[in-house]
């Protein structure tokens, strides 16, 4: 399993950085959000696209280290039904 740990919030600019990082992996990926304070819709989109791409080849995306604010965004958006979230 590969691990990606963004060190910026996942707004438009941060989401672009995450997308470039995620595109380098073709195995199971854990996204460690320990350093991320918030996730905008652009960040959700990038993680969703990665999850869909990896699922096609039998792999998955797991999210860890998300704070309560980010977890609430995942819950409201339904994102928590798309990826595995580890508290």
Secondary structure, 3 states (H helix, E strand, C coil): CEEECCCCCECHHHHHHHHHHHCCCCCCEEEECCCCCCECHHHHHHHHHHHHHHHHCCCCEEEECCCHHHHHHHHHHCHHHCCEEEC
